[in-house]
Amino acid sequence: MMTVGLFEAKTKLSELCEQVAKRREPVVVTRRGRPLVRIEPVGPGKGMSSSVWDARSAWEKKHGPLREEFEAPKRARQTWRNPLDY
């Protein structure tokens, strides 16, 4: 795991964040040589599914189809609704 000093992290934060997202490896930010925080990637990485549907499909490929009968919800894109609108 890579470590970076706090001053360098402040001056190059955007570059550091891009690097963490690209490499999928966390970075520890230190102050005076002591670990302070860790910056780590968010979301699926390589080999990880991007949705529950992809995860289910991967599970069924590995273990076989689910035995219990149930109706799965339709696969649809959710839209955001402002809760303050009536």
N, CA, C and O atoms as a MOPAC input file, in Angstrom:
PM7 MOZYME 1SCF
protein

 N      0.84400 1    -1.16500 1     0.00000 1
 C      0.00000 1     0.00000 1     0.00000 1
 C      0.90000 1     1.24100 1     0.00000 1
 O      1.86400 1     1.33500 1     0.76000 1
 N      0.56000 1     2.16800 1    -0.85800 1
 C      1.34300 1     3.38300 1    -1.00100 1
 C      1.00600 1     4.37900 1     0.12200 1
 O     -0.14100 1     4.45900 1     0.56000 1
 N      2.01300 1     5.13400 1     0.58300 1
 C      1.77800 1     6.16900 1     1.57500 1
 C      2.20700 1     7.51500 1     0.99800 1
 O      3.16200 1     7.59800 1     0.22600 1
 N      1.48700 1     8.56600 1     1.38500 1
 C      1.75700 1     9.92300 1     0.90300 1
 C      1.64800 1    10.86700 1     2.08400 1
 O      0.77000 1    10.70100 1     2.93000 1
 N      2.52300 1    11.84700 1     2.15200 1
 C      2.44600 1    12.84900 1     3.20200 1
 C      1.25300 1    13.77100 1     2.99900 1
 O      0.76900 1    13.92900 1     1.87800 1
 N      0.78800 1    14.37200 1     4.06600 1
 C     -0.40000 1    15.22200 1     4.02500 1
 C     -0.21400 1    16.41800 1     3.09400 1
 O     -1.12300 1    16.74000 1     2.33000 1
 N      0.92000 1    17.07100 1     3.13800 1
 C      1.14800 1    18.24100 1     2.28000 1
 C      1.08100 1    17.85200 1     0.80700 1
 O      0.45100 1    18.54500 1     0.00800 1
 N      1.73100 1    16.74500 1     0.44700 1
 C      1.70000 1    16.28300 1    -0.94200 1
 C      0.28500 1    15.88700 1    -1.35500 1
 O     -0.13300 1    16.15300 1    -2.48200 1
 N     -0.45100 1    15.25300 1    -0.44400 1
 C     -1.83100 1    14.85600 1    -0.73700 1
 C     -2.69500 1    16.08000 1    -0.99300 1
 O     -3.54000 1    16.06400 1    -1.88800 1
 N     -2.49200 1    17.15400 1    -0.20900 1
 C     -3.26800 1    18.38700 1    -0.39600 1
 C     -2.96400 1    19.02200 1    -1.74700 1
 O     -3.87400 1    19.48000 1    -2.43700 1
 N     -1.69900 1    19.05100 1    -2.12200 1
 C     -1.32600 1    19.73600 1    -3.35800 1
 C     -1.65200 1    18.93400 1    -4.60800 1
 O     -1.81600 1    19.50700 1    -5.68500 1
 N     -1.74700 1    17.61600 1    -4.47900 1
 C     -1.99800 1    16.76500 1    -5.64700 1
 C     -3.20600 1    15.86200 1    -5.45100 1
 O     -3.20500 1    14.71800 1    -5.90500 1
 N     -4.23900 1    16.36800 1    -4.77700 1
 C     -5.38600 1    15.52700 1    -4.43200 1
 C     -6.08200 1    14.93500 1    -5.65900 1
 O     -6.39900 1    13.74500 1    -5.67000 1
 N     -6.32300 1    15.74100 1    -6.68600 1
 C     -7.03900 1    15.21500 1    -7.85400 1
 C     -6.22700 1    14.12200 1    -8.55100 1
 O     -6.78700 1    13.10700 1    -8.96900 1
 N     -4.92500 1    14.31900 1    -8.67900 1
 C     -4.06500 1    13.29500 1    -9.28400 1
 C     -4.06400 1    12.02000 1    -8.42900 1
 O     -4.12400 1    10.90800 1    -8.95300 1
 N     -3.99500 1    12.20300 1    -7.13000 1
 C     -3.97800 1    11.07700 1    -6.20100 1
 C     -5.27000 1    10.27300 1    -6.29500 1
 O     -5.24600 1     9.04200 1    -6.30800 1
 N     -6.39600 1    10.97600 1    -6.36100 1
 C     -7.69100 1    10.29100 1    -6.47500 1
 C     -7.80800 1     9.51400 1    -7.78400 1
 O     -8.31000 1     8.39000 1    -7.79500 1
 N     -7.35100 1    10.10200 1    -8.88000 1
 C     -7.37100 1     9.40100 1   -10.16800 1
 C     -6.50900 1     8.14800 1   -10.11300 1
 O     -6.88200 1     7.10400 1   -10.64700 1
 N     -5.36700 1     8.26000 1    -9.47200 1
 C     -4.44700 1     7.13100 1    -9.34100 1
 C     -5.08000 1     5.99700 1    -8.52900 1
 O     -4.96800 1     4.82800 1    -8.89900 1
 N     -5.73400 1     6.33900 1    -7.44000 1
 C     -6.39100 1     5.33300 1    -6.59200 1
 C     -7.50300 1     4.64700 1    -7.37400 1
 O     -7.62900 1     3.42300 1    -7.31700 1
 N     -8.31000 1     5.40800 1    -8.10300 1
 C     -9.40400 1     4.83400 1    -8.87900 1
 C     -8.88200 1     3.93900 1   -10.00000 1
 O     -9.46000 1     2.88600 1   -10.27100 1
 N     -7.81400 1     4.34000 1   -10.64200 1
 C     -7.25200 1     3.57900 1   -11.76200 1
 C     -6.59700 1     2.27900 1   -11.30100 1
 O     -6.81700 1     1.21800 1   -11.88500 1
 N     -5.78300 1     2.37800 1   -10.24000 1
 C     -5.05100 1     1.19900 1    -9.75400 1
 C     -5.89200 1     0.30500 1    -8.84200 1
 O     -5.53100 1    -0.84700 1    -8.60000 1
 N     -7.03100 1     0.83900 1    -8.32700 1
 C     -7.89300 1     0.09800 1    -7.40400 1
 C     -7.13200 1    -0.30900 1    -6.15100 1
 O     -7.38100 1    -1.37300 1    -5.58400 1
 N     -6.19500 1     0.54500 1    -5.71800 1
 C     -5.38400 1     0.26300 1    -4.53700 1
 C     -5.43600 1     1.46400 1    -3.59400 1
 O     -5.19500 1     2.58800 1    -4.03400 1
 N     -5.74300 1     1.26100 1    -2.31200 1
 C     -5.83200 1     2.39400 1    -1.38400 1
 C     -4.48700 1     3.05500 1    -1.12900 1
 O     -3.43300 1     2.44600 1    -1.31000 1
 N     -4.54300 1     4.31000 1    -0.70600 1
 C     -3.35800 1     5.08900 1    -0.36000 1
 C     -3.54900 1     5.60900 1     1.06400 1
 O     -4.62500 1     6.09100 1     1.41700 1
 N     -2.50600 1     5.50900 1     1.86900 1
 C     -2.55000 1     6.01600 1     3.24400 1
 C     -1.90300 1     7.39200 1     3.26000 1
 O     -0.78900 1     7.57500 1     2.77000 1
 N     -2.61500 1     8.35500 1     3.83100 1
 C     -2.08900 1     9.71200 1     3.98400 1
 C     -1.53200 1     9.82000 1     5.40300 1
 O     -2.19900 1     9.47000 1     6.37600 1
 N     -0.30700 1    10.30600 1     5.49800 1
 C      0.35800 1    10.38700 1     6.80400 1
 C      0.60500 1    11.84000 1     7.20000 1
 O      0.71800 1    12.72500 1     6.35200 1
 N      0.68600 1    12.05900 1     8.49500 1
 C      1.09100 1    13.35800 1     9.04200 1
 C      2.27100 1    13.08700 1     9.96500 1
 O      2.15800 1    12.36200 1    10.95400 1
 N      3.39500 1    13.68200 1     9.62000 1
 C      4.63300 1    13.47100 1    10.39300 1
 C      4.97900 1    11.99500 1    10.52500 1
 O      5.44700 1    11.54400 1    11.57000 1
 N      4.74300 1    11.25500 1     9.45800 1
 C      5.10100 1     9.84000 1     9.42300 1
 C      4.09300 1     8.89500 1    10.05800 1
 O      4.29000 1     7.68000 1    10.03800 1
 N      3.01500 1     9.43200 1    10.62200 1
 C      2.00800 1     8.58100 1    11.26700 1
 C      0.76200 1     8.53400 1    10.39400 1
 O      0.32900 1     9.56800 1     9.88500 1
 N      0.17800 1     7.35500 1    10.21300 1
 C     -1.02500 1     7.23100 1     9.37800 1
 C     -2.16200 1     8.10900 1     9.90100 1
 O     -2.44000 1     8.14200 1    11.09900 1
 N     -2.80600 1     8.81100 1     8.98700 1
 C     -3.89100 1     9.71400 1     9.35800 1
 C     -5.22300 1     9.23200 1     8.76700 1
 O     -6.19700 1     9.04300 1     9.49600 1
 N     -5.25900 1     9.03700 1     7.45400 1
 C     -6.46500 1     8.55100 1     6.77200 1
 C     -6.05800 1     7.64200 1     5.61900 1
 O     -4.89500 1     7.59000 1     5.21800 1
 N     -7.05600 1     6.92700 1     5.09900 1
 C     -6.82100 1     6.07200 1     3.93800 1
 C     -7.80100 1     6.48200 1     2.85100 1
 O     -8.99400 1     6.63600 1     3.10900 1
 N     -7.30000 1     6.65900 1     1.64400 1
 C     -8.14100 1     6.94500 1     0.48600 1
 C     -8.24800 1     5.64800 1    -0.27800 1
 O     -7.24000 1     5.05900 1    -0.66900 1
 N     -9.48400 1     5.19900 1    -0.49300 1
 C     -9.66700 1     3.93800 1    -1.21000 1
 C    -10.73600 1     4.08100 1    -2.27500 1
 O    -11.60700 1     4.94600 1    -2.17400 1
 N    -10.67700 1     3.23300 1    -3.30300 1
 C    -11.63300 1     3.33100 1    -4.40500 1
 C    -13.04500 1     2.93300 1    -3.96800 1
 O    -13.22800 1     2.12900 1    -3.05500 1
 N    -14.02100 1     3.51200 1    -4.63600 1
 C    -15.42000 1     3.22600 1    -4.36600 1
 C    -16.00200 1     2.54200 1    -5.59300 1
 O    -15.62200 1     2.85300 1    -6.72200 1
 N    -16.92700 1     1.60700 1    -5.37400 1
 C    -17.59900 1     0.95100 1    -6.49000 1
 C    -16.90400 1    -0.31400 1    -6.90600 1
 O    -15.86300 1    -0.68200 1    -6.36000 1
 N    -17.48900 1    -0.97900 1    -7.88100 1
 C    -16.94800 1    -2.26800 1    -8.30800 1
 C    -15.61700 1    -2.12600 1    -9.03500 1
 O    -15.39800 1    -1.18600 1    -9.79800 1
 N    -14.76400 1    -3.05800 1    -8.78200 1
 C    -13.48200 1    -3.11100 1    -9.46400 1
 C    -13.47200 1    -4.25900 1   -10.45500 1
 O    -14.52500 1    -4.75300 1   -10.86000 1
 N    -12.30900 1    -4.67000 1   -10.83400 1
 C    -12.19900 1    -5.78300 1   -11.76600 1
 C    -12.74100 1    -7.05100 1   -11.12800 1
 O    -12.43100 1    -7.35400 1    -9.97600 1
 N    -13.53500 1    -7.77600 1   -11.86300 1
 C    -14.07300 1    -9.02800 1   -11.36000 1
 C    -15.28200 1    -8.86100 1   -10.46700 1
 O    -15.88400 1    -9.85400 1   -10.05900 1
 N    -15.65000 1    -7.64000 1   -10.15400 1
 C    -16.81900 1    -7.40300 1    -9.31300 1
 C    -17.98200 1    -7.00600 1   -10.20400 1
 O    -17.79300 1    -6.32500 1   -11.21200 1
 N    -19.16200 1    -7.42200 1    -9.84200 1
 C    -20.32500 1    -7.09500 1   -10.65000 1
 C    -20.78800 1    -5.68000 1   -10.36800 1
 O    -20.57000 1    -5.14200 1    -9.28200 1
 N    -21.42700 1    -5.08900 1   -11.35500 1
 C    -21.87200 1    -3.71400 1   -11.20100 1
 C    -23.32300 1    -3.62800 1   -10.74900 1
 O    -23.79700 1    -2.53900 1   -10.42600 1
 N    -24.03800 1    -4.74600 1   -10.71600 1
 C    -25.42300 1    -4.71000 1   -10.27200 1
 C    -25.78100 1    -6.03300 1    -9.60000 1
 O    -25.05300 1    -7.01900 1    -9.70800 1
 N    -26.90600 1    -6.03100 1    -8.91200 1
 C    -27.36100 1    -7.25400 1    -8.26300 1
 C    -27.70800 1    -8.31300 1    -9.31200 1
 O    -27.57700 1    -9.51200 1    -9.06500 1
 N    -28.14700 1    -7.85800 1   -10.47400 1
 C    -28.49200 1    -8.80700 1   -11.54200 1
 C    -27.24400 1    -9.51200 1   -12.05800 1
 O    -27.26900 1   -10.71500 1   -12.32200 1
 N    -26.15800 1    -8.76600 1   -12.20100 1
 C    -24.90100 1    -9.37400 1   -12.63500 1
 C    -24.35800 1   -10.33200 1   -11.57300 1
 O    -23.82100 1   -11.39200 1   -11.89600 1
 N    -24.50500 1    -9.94900 1   -10.30800 1
 C    -24.05000 1   -10.81500 1    -9.21700 1
 C    -24.84800 1   -12.11600 1    -9.19900 1
 O    -24.28000 1   -13.19100 1    -9.00600 1
 N    -26.16500 1   -12.02200 1    -9.39900 1
 C    -26.99800 1   -13.22200 1    -9.42100 1
 C    -26.61900 1   -14.12000 1   -10.59500 1
 O    -26.50900 1   -15.33700 1   -10.44500 1
 N    -26.42300 1   -13.52000 1   -11.75200 1
 C    -26.04200 1   -14.28900 1   -12.93100 1
 C    -24.71800 1   -15.02200 1   -12.69800 1
 O    -24.58200 1   -16.19500 1   -13.04900 1
 N    -23.75100 1   -14.33000 1   -12.10900 1
 C    -22.45700 1   -14.95100 1   -11.82500 1
 C    -22.60800 1   -16.08600 1   -10.81900 1
 O    -21.97300 1   -17.13200 1   -10.95400 1
 N    -23.45600 1   -15.87700 1    -9.80400 1
 C    -23.68600 1   -16.91500 1    -8.80000 1
 C    -24.31400 1   -18.14200 1    -9.44500 1
 O    -23.90600 1   -19.26800 1    -9.15900 1
 N    -25.31200 1   -17.93500 1   -10.32100 1
 C    -25.97200 1   -19.06800 1   -10.97600 1
 C    -25.03000 1   -19.81200 1   -11.91100 1
 O    -25.14100 1   -21.02900 1   -12.05800 1
 N    -24.10600 1   -19.10100 1   -12.54200 1
 C    -23.11800 1   -19.77700 1   -13.40200 1
 C    -22.21800 1   -20.67700 1   -12.56000 1
 O    -21.82600 1   -21.75800 1   -12.99800 1
 N    -21.89900 1   -20.23100 1   -11.36600 1
 C    -20.99600 1   -20.98800 1   -10.49600 1
 C    -21.71500 1   -22.12700 1    -9.77600 1
 O    -21.17600 1   -23.23000 1    -9.67900 1
 N    -22.93300 1   -21.87400 1    -9.26600 1
 C    -23.62300 1   -22.84000 1    -8.40800 1
 C    -24.84500 1   -23.49700 1    -9.04600 1
 O    -25.41600 1   -24.42200 1    -8.46800 1
 N    -25.24500 1   -23.04700 1   -10.19900 1
 C    -26.46200 1   -23.57700 1   -10.81100 1
 C    -27.64800 1   -22.68200 1   -10.49700 1
 O    -27.54300 1   -21.77300 1    -9.67400 1
 N    -28.77400 1   -22.93500 1   -11.14900 1
 C    -29.94100 1   -22.06600 1   -10.94600 1
 C    -30.49500 1   -22.16800 1    -9.52600 1
 O    -30.33200 1   -23.17700 1    -8.84000 1
 N    -31.14600 1   -21.10300 1    -9.12000 1
 C    -31.79400 1   -21.10100 1    -7.80700 1
 C    -32.92800 1   -22.10900 1    -7.80700 1
 O    -33.62700 1   -22.24800 1    -8.81100 1
 N    -33.12400 1   -22.80900 1    -6.71300 1
 C    -34.14100 1   -23.85800 1    -6.64800 1
 C    -35.50200 1   -23.32200 1    -6.22100 1
 O    -36.53100 1   -23.87100 1    -6.61400 1
 N    -35.52000 1   -22.28400 1    -5.44300 1
 C    -36.79100 1   -21.73200 1    -4.98300 1
 C    -37.42600 1   -20.91300 1    -6.09500 1
 O    -36.75600 1   -20.14600 1    -6.78600 1
 N    -38.71800 1   -21.09000 1    -6.25100 1
 C    -39.43700 1   -20.33200 1    -7.26200 1
 C    -39.87000 1   -18.99800 1    -6.67300 1
 O    -40.50500 1   -18.95300 1    -5.61900 1
 N    -39.53800 1   -17.95200 1    -7.33200 1
 C    -39.99800 1   -16.63300 1    -6.94000 1
 C    -39.96300 1   -15.74800 1    -8.18100 1
 O    -39.24000 1   -16.01400 1    -9.14000 1
 N    -40.74800 1   -14.71300 1    -8.13300 1
 C    -40.79200 1   -13.79400 1    -9.25600 1
 C    -39.86400 1   -12.62000 1    -8.95900 1
 O    -40.09000 1   -11.85900 1    -8.01800 1
 N    -38.84800 1   -12.48400 1    -9.75000 1
 C    -37.89800 1   -11.39400 1    -9.56700 1
 C    -38.51600 1   -10.10300 1   -10.09100 1
 O    -39.28800 1   -10.13400 1   -11.05000 1
 N    -38.19100 1    -8.98000 1    -9.48100 1
 C    -38.71300 1    -7.71500 1    -9.98600 1
 C    -38.18700 1    -7.43300 1   -11.38200 1
 O    -37.10200 1    -7.88400 1   -11.75200 1
 N    -38.95700 1    -6.69200 1   -12.14800 1
 C    -38.52400 1    -6.35800 1   -13.49900 1
 C    -37.30300 1    -5.46900 1   -13.43600 1
 O    -37.14700 1    -4.64200 1   -12.53700 1
 N    -36.45400 1    -5.66300 1   -14.40500 1
 C    -35.22800 1    -4.89700 1   -14.47100 1
 C    -35.53100 1    -3.56100 1   -15.14100 1
 O    -35.71800 1    -3.49500 1   -16.35600 1
 N    -35.57800 1    -2.50700 1   -14.35000 1
 C    -35.90200 1    -1.18500 1   -14.88000 1
 C    -35.02900 1    -0.14400 1   -14.22400 1
 O    -34.59600 1    -0.30300 1   -13.08300 1
 N    -34.78200 1     0.88900 1   -14.93400 1
 C    -33.98900 1     1.99100 1   -14.39500 1
 C    -34.87700 1     2.84400 1   -13.49800 1
 O    -35.96000 1     3.27000 1   -13.90100 1
 N    -34.41000 1     3.08600 1   -12.29200 1
 C    -35.17200 1     3.91300 1   -11.37200 1
 C    -34.96100 1     5.37500 1   -11.70400 1
 O    -33.87400 1     5.78400 1   -12.11200 1
 N    -35.99900 1     6.14800 1   -11.52700 1
 C    -35.88000 1     7.58300 1   -11.73200 1
 C    -36.01200 1     8.28000 1   -10.39300 1
 O    -36.76500 1     7.84800 1    -9.52000 1
 N    -35.28400 1     9.34400 1   -10.24800 1
 C    -35.30800 1    10.08400 1    -9.00500 1
 C    -36.52800 1    10.97600 1    -8.98200 1
 O    -36.85900 1    11.62100 1    -9.97700 1
 N    -37.20500 1    11.01000 1    -7.82400 1
 C    -38.37300 1    11.85600 1    -7.64800 1
 C    -38.11000 1    12.75500 1    -6.45600 1
 O    -37.68900 1    12.28700 1    -5.39900 1
 N    -38.35400 1    14.03100 1    -6.62400 1
 C    -38.16100 1    14.98400 1    -5.53800 1
 C    -39.26200 1    14.76100 1    -4.50600 1
 O    -40.43500 1    14.91400 1    -4.84400 1
 N    -38.93800 1    14.40600 1    -3.26300 1
 C    -39.95900 1    14.14000 1    -2.25600 1
 C    -40.73100 1    15.39800 1    -1.84400 1
 O    -41.77800 1    15.29400 1    -1.20600 1
 N    -40.22900 1    16.57200 1    -2.19800 1
 C    -40.91200 1    17.81700 1    -1.84600 1
 C    -41.97900 1    18.19500 1    -2.85800 1
 O    -42.83700 1    19.03200 1    -2.57600 1
 N    -41.93100 1    17.58200 1    -4.04000 1
 C    -42.96700 1    17.83700 1    -5.04800 1
 C    -44.21900 1    17.05100 1    -4.69600 1
 O    -44.13700 1    15.89500 1    -4.28200 1
 N    -45.38000 1    17.67800 1    -4.86100 1
 C    -46.62800 1    16.99300 1    -4.54100 1
 C    -47.34600 1    16.57800 1    -5.78100 1
 O    -48.42200 1    15.98500 1    -5.70200 1

